[in-house]
Each structure stands twice: as C-alpha cells, then as structure tokens.
Amino acid sequence: MTVNAAAQSPWAAAFAGGTAIGPVIGGFMLEHFWWGSVFLINAPIMVLLLFGAVILLPESRNPNPGPFDVASAALSIAGMLPLVYGLKELGAHGVGVVSISAMLVGIALLWVFVRRQLTLAEPLLDVSLFANRVFTVAILTNLLSVFSILGLLFFLPQYLQFVEGLSPLTAGLWILPFALASVVGSLAAPALARLLTLRVVIGGGMLLAATGFVVGALVIDSTGLIALGLWTATIGLGIGLAESLTNDVVVSSAPPERTGSAAAVSETAYEMGGAMGTAVLGTLGLALYSAGLADASGEVPQQVIETGSETPGGAQLAADGLPGVVADSFLATAAESFTSGMAVVLLVAGLVAAYTGLQALIALRTRRVSAQKSATSEVVV
C-alpha cells in the first residue's frame, strides 16, 4: 500500500460524511421551509469554498498543458446525452425505434470520441491508460460501485417517505447508518490494507456491499426499519472499504508523468457511474413501479393512474381526489409496486457489486511503483 491510500482515506470519509449530513439538513429544511430552500442553503457554502480555495489551496499547474480540445468535449457530451436518453426511454416505454436509435447514436459518438483521443498528442481523456489491466480494474471498480449505490440512494429516501410514511427529516436520519458506515469503512481501509492487501480489502469490501444489497432485496417488504438500517450499513461499510483505496491503485499503476491524467479518468468514472446508475437503475425501478400500478382497482380513473405512475409522491397527490376506500387501495398498490421495483433494483445492484468484487480479487496483482510515488517500493494489491 502506498502513502496515497492513507491520504485519500480522509477524502473518502469526508465524501461519505457529506452524504450523511446532506439528507438530514435537507429533511430539516423541507419540514420548516419551502422546497427551494434545499438548494438555496448551498449557495453561501459554495461562496465560502470558492474564496477558501483561492486562499488556502496551493497552486498546481501543468507547465505544458497543451490546447483544450473543444471537439472532444463536444463529442463526449453529444455521446452521453442520447445514450442516457435512450436508456430512460427504454425503461419508460420499452423497446422502440426512439430508444434504440438514441442509444446507437450515443454509442457511435462515444466511439468517435475514443478514436479521436487515441490520435491526439494531448487527449482530453487519456484512454491509452486502459491498456494497464490494474488501472482498468480499479477504474471499473470506481464506476460500478457508484453505479450500484446510486440505485440505493435514488430509491431509499422515497421508500422511507412514501412507503414507511416518515417525514423528510426522519427519513434523512434513517439514511445515517449507510453514510456513517461508509465513513467507518473509509477510515479503516488503510489499516486493513496493511494487514491484508489492497486486493483483498477492495474485493472483499465490494462483496460485503453485494451481500447487503441482496439481503435488502430479499427482506425489504417483510422487515422493519431496524433491519433496513443494518443492511444499508453493510452496504455502506463495504463501499467505504473499497472506494477509499481504488484511487491509490489508479494513481500508483500509472506512469509518474501521467498521474494527473489517471486521477482525471478516475474522477470521470465516478461521474459516469453516478449518471448511469441514476439512468439505468432509476429507470428500471420506476418502470416496474409503473407496471405494477397499472393493476390498480378499476374504480381508479386512468388519468390518476398515469399521474401516480411517475413517482410515489405523484401517486399521493393523485389520490387526494379519490374516495377514501379507493384512495387507500390505490396507495397500497402504489406502495407495494414501488417496494417490488426497489427490490429488483437492489438485486441488480448486488449482482453488479458482486461482479466488481470478484473482478478485483481475481484481476488485481502486485505492482511495483517508483520511489517518487511511494514511501515503499511495492504496492501490494
């Protein structure tokens, strides 16, 4: 393990800590102020960060940065937008000309983007780094771990509020077990890596998270909030163990002169994993929810079903104009459908996490790094 892992562990813990504090503060604001306050409260924090960064952060500049390639930036955006749109259309309306065409256009544009990067002397994204197997596995771990947890974070707050009937603030508090366990995992990972290896800690962490996902999928509709806190904490602990170490592997496996590019690719993987997790798992769960809601009582007007099928919050609003018994039956169907859809999402996320863990255990190997990168001469992964 390099010294990078010990330095990056607090960063990962801070990231997880923000995840813990955010829902609680957001829930408090929603209970006491209008919904826009959730966004407004971030403005003074961002202003403080902007001025603080100028004063406190040391300057780090590439003496030969090369020109910024506008065409590559445009291609990356132009490729991602139709791909995500196609995935959302696929989930909402099934296989069709629009969804398939959009995804094919997106894939084609991203292929052109990759080909362009291989021909540039100063690429926007150094895809040649993926020739290193250890680097590729670490990047995929970053991407797929974020992909998995976005499925949980997309549905968990809605489940707590609209199925369990909790207030926004209380729902935020029940997300704390996941976030605090992530902090614990992030801080404990470097010490565990000294006792074991990075490979075992990263792979084992993802397998632990996979266990939490699968348990959640199996018991979510039959157990209470205490059990929910336990399996979400298991996911958080596993993700914290893995994610706090993968960036060390990414940077250590790249040549010294390309560590900046390696870190940029790692950050891109996080962002892409988040976007794809929301698009794919979010669309999957909501599509199953909508399909289940279509089985609502025949006494429910079709317009109410269509409005309620968008989100469980929409179902609650749509049910306000229904007679009491009909409204209760409609909302019970909505809650059952949402829970079933969330269970499938958790199962898919668990399978992705399990694959990621096994990939790390099998594919990562011992790598030598230069003295400039590490206080030791070897990175054991």
C-alpha positions as CSV (number, residue, x, y, z in Angstrom):
1,M,0.0,0.0,0.0
2,T,1.3,3.4,-0.9
3,V,1.1,6.6,1.3
4,N,-1.6,7.7,-1.2
5,A,-4.1,5.4,0.4
6,A,-3.6,6.9,3.8
7,A,-4.0,10.4,2.3
8,Q,-7.1,9.6,0.3
9,S,-8.9,7.8,3.1
10,P,-9.9,11.1,4.9
11,W,-11.1,12.4,1.5
12,A,-13.4,9.3,1.1
13,A,-14.6,9.7,4.7
14,A,-15.4,13.3,4.1
15,F,-17.3,12.4,1.0
16,A,-19.3,9.8,2.9
17,G,-19.8,12.3,5.8
18,G,-21.3,14.7,3.4
19,T,-23.7,12.0,2.3
20,A,-24.7,11.6,6.0
21,I,-25.3,15.2,6.7
22,G,-27.0,16.2,3.5
23,P,-30.2,14.2,3.9
24,V,-30.6,15.3,7.5
25,I,-30.2,19.0,6.7
26,G,-32.3,18.7,3.6
27,G,-35.1,17.0,5.6
28,F,-35.0,19.7,8.2
29,M,-35.3,22.4,5.5
30,L,-38.2,20.7,3.8
31,E,-40.1,20.4,7.1
32,H,-39.6,24.0,8.0
33,F,-39.3,25.9,4.7
34,W,-40.3,25.7,1.1
35,W,-38.6,23.2,-1.2
36,G,-36.3,25.7,-2.8
37,S,-34.5,26.2,0.5
38,V,-32.8,22.9,-0.1
39,F,-30.9,24.5,-3.0
40,L,-30.5,28.0,-1.5
41,I,-28.8,26.8,1.6
42,N,-25.9,25.6,-0.6
43,A,-25.2,29.0,-2.1
44,P,-23.3,30.5,0.9
45,I,-21.3,27.3,1.4
46,M,-20.2,27.4,-2.3
47,V,-19.2,31.0,-1.9
48,L,-17.1,30.2,1.1
49,L,-15.5,27.3,-0.7
50,L,-14.6,29.5,-3.7
51,F,-12.9,32.1,-1.6
52,G,-11.3,29.5,0.7
53,A,-9.9,27.6,-2.2
54,V,-8.2,30.7,-3.6
55,I,-6.6,31.5,-0.2
56,L,-5.8,28.0,1.2
57,L,-5.2,25.6,-1.7
58,P,-1.6,25.6,-3.2
59,E,-1.3,26.3,-6.9
60,S,-0.8,23.3,-9.0
61,R,-0.2,23.9,-12.7
62,N,0.9,21.8,-15.6
63,P,3.8,23.7,-17.3
64,N,2.8,22.3,-20.7
65,P,-0.9,21.7,-20.6
66,G,-1.5,21.6,-24.3
67,P,-4.5,23.0,-26.1
68,F,-8.0,22.3,-24.9
69,D,-9.8,20.2,-27.5
70,V,-13.3,21.6,-27.9
71,A,-14.3,18.9,-30.4
72,S,-13.5,16.2,-27.8
73,A,-15.6,17.9,-25.1
74,A,-18.5,18.3,-27.5
75,L,-18.3,14.7,-28.6
76,S,-18.3,13.4,-25.0
77,I,-21.4,15.4,-24.2
78,A,-23.1,14.6,-27.5
79,G,-22.5,10.9,-26.9
80,M,-23.7,10.7,-23.3
81,L,-26.9,12.6,-23.8
82,P,-28.6,10.4,-26.4
83,L,-27.3,7.3,-24.6
84,V,-28.8,8.2,-21.3
85,Y,-32.0,9.4,-23.0
86,G,-32.3,6.1,-24.9
87,L,-31.9,4.2,-21.7
88,K,-34.6,6.2,-20.0
89,E,-36.9,5.8,-23.0
90,L,-36.2,2.1,-22.9
91,G,-37.3,1.8,-19.3
92,A,-40.3,4.1,-19.7
93,H,-41.8,2.8,-23.0
94,G,-39.9,-0.5,-23.7
95,V,-38.0,-1.4,-26.8
96,G,-38.8,1.1,-29.6
97,V,-37.3,3.0,-32.5
98,V,-36.7,6.1,-30.4
99,S,-34.9,4.3,-27.5
100,I,-32.7,2.0,-29.7
101,S,-31.9,4.8,-32.2
102,A,-30.9,7.2,-29.4
103,M,-28.6,4.6,-27.8
104,L,-27.0,3.7,-31.1
105,V,-26.3,7.3,-31.8
106,G,-24.8,7.8,-28.4
107,I,-22.6,4.7,-28.7
108,A,-21.4,5.8,-32.1
109,L,-20.5,9.3,-31.0
110,L,-18.6,7.9,-27.9
111,W,-16.7,5.5,-30.2
112,V,-15.7,8.5,-32.4
113,F,-14.7,10.3,-29.1
114,V,-12.4,7.4,-28.1
115,R,-10.9,7.1,-31.6
116,R,-10.1,10.8,-31.5
117,Q,-8.4,10.6,-28.1
118,L,-6.1,7.9,-29.5
119,T,-4.9,10.3,-32.3
120,L,-4.3,13.4,-30.2
121,A,-0.9,14.3,-28.7
122,E,-2.7,15.9,-25.7
123,P,-6.0,14.0,-25.4
124,L,-8.9,15.3,-23.3
125,L,-9.2,11.7,-21.8
126,D,-6.1,9.5,-21.9
127,V,-7.7,6.3,-22.9
128,S,-4.4,4.6,-23.5
129,L,-4.1,4.2,-19.8
130,F,-6.7,1.4,-20.0
131,A,-4.0,-0.8,-21.6
132,N,-2.9,-1.3,-18.0
133,R,-5.1,-4.1,-16.6
134,V,-4.7,-3.0,-12.9
135,F,-5.6,0.6,-13.8
136,T,-8.7,-0.6,-15.8
137,V,-9.9,-2.8,-12.9
138,A,-9.6,0.0,-10.4
139,I,-11.5,2.4,-12.7
140,L,-14.2,-0.1,-13.3
141,T,-14.5,-0.6,-9.5
142,N,-15.0,3.1,-9.1
143,L,-17.6,3.3,-11.8
144,L,-19.6,0.2,-10.9
145,S,-19.5,0.9,-7.1
146,V,-21.0,4.4,-7.7
147,F,-23.4,2.8,-10.2
148,S,-24.6,0.4,-7.5
149,I,-25.1,2.9,-4.7
150,L,-26.9,5.4,-6.8
151,G,-29.7,2.7,-7.2
152,L,-30.0,2.6,-3.4
153,L,-29.7,6.4,-2.9
154,F,-32.3,7.1,-5.6
155,F,-35.0,4.8,-4.1
156,L,-34.2,4.8,-0.3
157,P,-35.4,8.3,0.5
158,Q,-38.6,7.8,-1.5
159,Y,-39.2,4.4,0.2
160,L,-38.8,5.9,3.6
161,Q,-41.1,8.8,3.0
162,F,-43.9,7.3,0.8
163,V,-43.9,3.6,1.9
164,E,-42.9,3.8,5.5
165,G,-44.6,7.2,5.9
166,L,-41.7,9.0,7.5
167,S,-41.2,12.8,7.5
168,P,-38.3,14.2,5.3
169,L,-36.2,14.8,8.4
170,T,-36.8,11.3,9.9
171,A,-36.1,9.7,6.5
172,G,-32.8,11.6,6.4
173,L,-31.9,10.2,9.9
174,W,-32.6,6.6,8.7
175,I,-30.0,7.2,5.9
176,L,-27.4,7.8,8.5
177,P,-26.5,4.1,9.1
178,F,-25.4,3.8,5.5
179,A,-23.4,7.0,5.4
180,L,-21.8,6.6,8.8
181,A,-20.8,3.0,8.0
182,S,-19.2,4.4,4.8
183,V,-17.1,6.8,7.0
184,V,-16.0,3.9,9.2
185,G,-15.1,1.8,6.2
186,S,-13.1,4.6,4.6
187,L,-11.1,5.3,7.7
188,A,-10.4,1.6,8.5
189,A,-9.4,0.7,4.9
190,P,-5.7,1.8,5.1
191,A,-5.1,-0.1,8.3
192,L,-6.8,-3.3,6.9
193,A,-4.8,-3.0,3.7
194,R,-1.6,-3.1,5.8
195,L,-2.7,-6.3,7.5
196,L,-4.1,-7.9,4.3
197,T,-3.7,-6.5,0.8
198,L,-5.4,-3.8,-1.3
199,R,-6.8,-6.5,-3.5
200,V,-8.5,-8.3,-0.6
201,V,-9.8,-5.2,1.0
202,I,-11.2,-3.8,-2.2
203,G,-12.7,-7.0,-3.4
204,G,-13.9,-8.1,0.0
205,G,-15.5,-4.6,0.5
206,M,-17.5,-4.9,-2.7
207,L,-18.6,-8.5,-1.9
208,L,-19.7,-7.2,1.6
209,A,-21.7,-4.5,-0.2
210,A,-23.2,-7.1,-2.5
211,T,-24.3,-9.1,0.5
212,G,-26.1,-6.0,1.9
213,F,-27.8,-5.3,-1.5
214,V,-29.0,-8.9,-1.8
215,V,-30.3,-9.1,1.8
216,G,-32.1,-5.8,1.3
217,A,-33.8,-7.1,-1.9
218,L,-35.0,-10.3,0.0
219,V,-36.3,-8.7,3.2
220,I,-37.3,-5.1,2.3
221,D,-41.0,-6.0,2.1
222,S,-41.1,-8.1,5.3
223,T,-38.9,-6.4,7.9
224,G,-38.8,-3.1,9.7
225,L,-36.6,-0.1,9.9
226,I,-34.0,-1.7,12.2
227,A,-33.3,-4.4,9.7
228,L,-33.2,-1.7,7.0
229,G,-30.5,0.2,9.0
230,L,-28.4,-3.0,9.3
231,W,-28.4,-4.0,5.6
232,T,-27.8,-0.4,4.4
233,A,-25.0,-0.1,6.9
234,T,-23.5,-3.3,5.5
235,I,-23.6,-1.7,2.0
236,G,-22.0,1.5,3.3
237,L,-19.2,-0.3,5.1
238,G,-18.3,-2.4,2.0
239,I,-18.4,0.6,-0.3
240,G,-16.3,2.6,2.1
241,L,-13.6,-0.1,2.3
242,A,-13.4,-0.3,-1.5
243,E,-13.6,3.2,-2.7
244,S,-11.1,4.7,-0.3
245,L,-8.4,2.5,-1.8
246,T,-9.1,2.4,-5.5
247,N,-7.8,5.9,-6.3
248,D,-4.5,4.8,-4.7
249,V,-4.4,1.9,-7.2
250,V,-5.3,4.1,-10.1
251,V,-2.5,6.7,-9.4
252,S,0.1,4.1,-8.5
253,S,-0.5,2.0,-11.6
254,A,0.1,4.9,-13.9
255,P,3.5,6.2,-15.0
256,P,4.7,9.2,-12.9
257,E,4.3,11.7,-15.7
258,R,0.6,10.6,-16.3
259,T,-0.7,10.5,-12.7
260,G,-2.7,13.7,-13.4
261,S,-4.4,12.1,-16.3
262,A,-5.0,8.9,-14.3
263,A,-6.7,11.0,-11.5
264,A,-8.9,12.7,-14.1
265,V,-10.0,9.4,-15.5
266,S,-10.8,8.2,-12.0
267,E,-13.0,11.3,-11.4
268,T,-14.7,10.8,-14.7
269,A,-15.5,7.2,-13.8
270,Y,-17.2,8.4,-10.6
271,E,-19.3,10.9,-12.5
272,M,-20.2,8.5,-15.2
273,G,-21.1,5.8,-12.7
274,G,-23.5,8.2,-10.9
275,A,-25.1,9.3,-14.2
276,M,-25.5,5.7,-15.5
277,G,-26.7,4.4,-12.1
278,T,-29.5,7.0,-11.9
279,A,-30.4,6.5,-15.6
280,V,-30.3,2.7,-15.6
281,L,-31.4,1.6,-12.1
282,G,-33.7,4.6,-11.6
283,T,-35.4,3.9,-14.9
284,L,-35.6,0.1,-14.2
285,G,-37.2,0.6,-10.8
286,L,-39.7,3.2,-11.9
287,A,-40.7,1.2,-14.9
288,L,-41.5,-1.8,-12.6
289,Y,-43.4,0.6,-10.3
290,S,-45.5,1.9,-13.2
291,A,-46.2,-1.6,-14.5
292,G,-47.4,-2.6,-11.0
293,L,-49.5,0.5,-10.6
294,A,-51.4,-0.4,-13.8
295,D,-53.0,-3.2,-11.8
296,A,-54.8,-0.7,-9.6
297,S,-58.5,-1.0,-9.0
298,G,-60.8,-0.4,-11.9
299,E,-62.5,2.3,-9.9
300,V,-59.4,4.5,-10.2
301,P,-59.6,6.8,-13.3
302,Q,-56.9,6.2,-15.9
303,Q,-55.7,9.8,-15.5
304,V,-55.0,9.2,-11.8
305,I,-53.0,6.0,-12.6
306,E,-51.0,7.8,-15.2
307,T,-50.2,10.7,-12.9
308,G,-49.4,8.4,-10.0
309,S,-47.2,6.1,-12.1
310,E,-44.5,8.8,-12.4
311,T,-43.4,8.8,-8.8
312,P,-44.9,7.6,-5.5
313,G,-45.2,11.2,-4.5
314,G,-47.3,11.8,-7.6
315,A,-49.5,8.9,-6.5
316,Q,-50.2,10.5,-3.2
317,L,-51.1,13.8,-4.8
318,A,-53.3,12.0,-7.4
319,A,-55.1,10.0,-4.7
320,D,-56.3,13.2,-2.9
321,G,-59.4,13.5,-5.1
322,L,-60.5,9.8,-4.7
323,P,-63.0,8.4,-2.2
324,G,-61.4,7.2,1.0
325,V,-61.5,3.4,0.4
326,V,-60.5,3.7,-3.2
327,A,-57.6,6.1,-2.3
328,D,-56.4,3.7,0.3
329,S,-56.4,0.8,-2.1
330,F,-54.7,2.8,-4.7
331,L,-51.9,4.0,-2.4
332,A,-51.4,0.4,-1.0
333,T,-51.0,-0.8,-4.6
334,A,-48.5,2.1,-5.2
335,A,-46.5,1.2,-2.1
336,E,-46.4,-2.5,-3.0
337,S,-45.4,-1.7,-6.6
338,F,-42.6,0.7,-5.5
339,T,-41.3,-1.8,-3.0
340,S,-41.2,-4.6,-5.6
341,G,-39.4,-2.3,-8.1
342,M,-36.9,-1.3,-5.5
343,A,-36.2,-4.9,-4.5
344,V,-35.3,-5.7,-8.2
345,V,-33.0,-2.7,-8.3
346,L,-31.3,-3.8,-5.1
347,L,-30.8,-7.3,-6.6
348,V,-29.3,-5.9,-9.8
349,A,-27.1,-3.6,-7.8
350,G,-26.0,-6.5,-5.7
351,L,-25.1,-8.6,-8.8
352,V,-23.0,-5.6,-10.1
353,A,-21.3,-5.2,-6.8
354,A,-20.5,-8.9,-6.6
355,Y,-19.0,-8.9,-10.1
356,T,-16.9,-5.9,-9.2
357,G,-15.6,-7.6,-6.0
358,L,-14.8,-10.8,-7.8
359,Q,-13.1,-8.9,-10.6
360,A,-10.9,-7.1,-8.1
361,L,-9.9,-10.3,-6.2
362,I,-9.0,-12.1,-9.4
363,A,-7.6,-9.4,-11.7
364,L,-5.5,-7.2,-9.3
365,R,-1.9,-8.2,-8.9
366,T,1.2,-7.0,-7.2
367,R,2.6,-3.9,-8.8
368,R,6.0,-2.1,-8.5
369,V,6.0,1.7,-8.3
370,S,8.7,4.3,-8.3
371,A,10.2,5.8,-5.2
372,Q,8.7,9.2,-6.1
373,K,5.2,7.8,-5.7
374,S,5.6,5.8,-2.5
375,A,7.5,5.6,0.7
376,T,7.8,1.9,-0.1
377,S,9.0,0.1,-3.2
378,E,5.9,-2.1,-3.8
379,V,2.2,-1.7,-3.9
380,V,0.5,-5.0,-2.8
381,V,-2.9,-5.1,-4.3
